[in-house]
Amino acid sequence: MTMFNRMTLLALTCAVLTAPVVQAAVSADEAAKLKTTLTPLGAERAGNRDGTIPPWEGGYPVDNSYNSAAIPDLFKDKPLLTITAQNADQYKDKLTEGTLGLLKKFPSFNVQVFPTRRTAAAPQWVYDNTLANATRAIMDPSGELGPFPKGTYGGIPFAIPKNGEEAIWNHLLRWTTPSYQTTPSLARVTPEGKVIPVSQNVAKSSFPYYDPNSNLDKWQAAGSNIVVRRVDTSGPPIRAGEILLQRVNINDIESKTWVYLTGQRRVRRLPLTCCDVPSPVAGGILNFDEVEVYSSSIGRYDWKLVGKKEMYVPYNTNSYHQAPSLDKLMSEKTVNPDFVRFEQHRVWVVEGTLKAGQRHVIPRLRVYLDEDTWIAVAGERWDAQGQLWKVTYNLPTVFPAGPGTIVAGYMSYDLIGGGYFASAYFPRDKQVDLKATLPDRIFTPESLSGEGVR
């Protein structure tokens, strides 16, 4: 028998204690719930006790006739109730802290609550991949910018989450269709109520993680990119011609971002595109991880899965995209509440606290993940003094031809300094194209230098 001295045993023990722990997938028996009591993406199939949340019955029906340039206005019902600063306390158990803050600060803001529709849907192959991921996906803690999933492809990685890290990764890898082209207009509204256009863009996005013609092995062999995205800016004139290119990898240290700047007439690779680094597309107003409530690396925070609650959140917001112009959509203090539909849904509450030794302008944040889609439908961020600073929302929008309920626009309010930032798709007749031709060659830095103009 090989003999170990005391120092050898001590060294082995320390190695075991300090080695990263790989989190295991769920059992086959637990994963089977995705075919019974849970939806294929991990939500509770049943409605709630009082009937205000209905059971999930497959989501919004697939209808390819809606694959047009304009986002359809699908829902004609009327609000069940309107919440204002005067009656907010009556509904505070179903309002996020950020929504309560907006109601208290801005008398013109209100929340119009409509009947709940569980529209979330995805193709069968996404459901099949989600089931497979449940028993094979693990969290790899070795990433330099934070832990990342391994053994997952083409579906939700952790449909039955056990902790906050898994839940937030479900948002980052939510179903968003294989590719699309959109025309986001980004604008800032000053504390005085002036609308300032930040950028008018054409965004082309392809999602290798959700390529229906690939699989786990092929995707990993190709480099494990989640999304490749190119954003061409056409206005305002001072920014016309700028281009942003992102290749987002599941291990964020492998992600790459390039920008073409018209003034310099050259392509630059950005050294860091995560966390509290300002995003050039948002004109530096938002940080990279503020886009769509939360994006980018997760490694600077300790994440806690607080639990599930029933709350009023933006949902099925197709009405938002019927606004005729930015001026009609963006009122003086908040987005015009007449265009934002709220519904009662079950959400996972996840909190992030800055890790010891890490730095970030936001030491604490909270996100609310819709159980049906895993979209972070709302969020809050606190400053270093513990004041509620930023209130953020995503706009889950139904795309019948996707199929899916997918993020189409987001907004961020500054409760301390005033003002807000929001995105919308204009012009109306070119809002989205789910079948745009997006060849691989347009997602290369060489294409930026070849196509960039002053």
Buried (B, 14 or more C-beta within 10 A) or exposed (E): EEEEEEEEEEEEEEEEEEEEEEBEBBEEEEBBBBEEEBBBBBBBBEBBEEEBBEEBEEBBEBEEEBBEBBBBEBBEEEBBEEBEBEEBEEBBEBBBEBBBBBBEBBEEBBBBBBBBBBBBBBBEEBBEBBBBBBBBBBBBBEBEBBBBBBBBBBBBBBBBBBBBBBBBBBBBBBBBBBBBBBBBBBBBBEEEEEBEBBBBBBBBBBBBBBBEEBBBEEBBEEEBBBBBBBBBBBBEEEBBBBBBBBBBBBBBEBBBBBBBBBEEEEBEEBEEBBBBBEBBBBBEBBBBBBBBBBBBBBBBBBBBBEEBBBBBBBBBBBBBBBBEEBEEBBBBBBBBBBBBBBBBBBBBBBBBBBBEEEEBEBBBBBBBBBBBBBBBBBBBBBBEEEEBBBBBBBBBBBBBBBBBBBBBBBBBBBBEEBBBBBBBBBEBEBBBBBEBEBEEEBBBBEBBBEEBEE
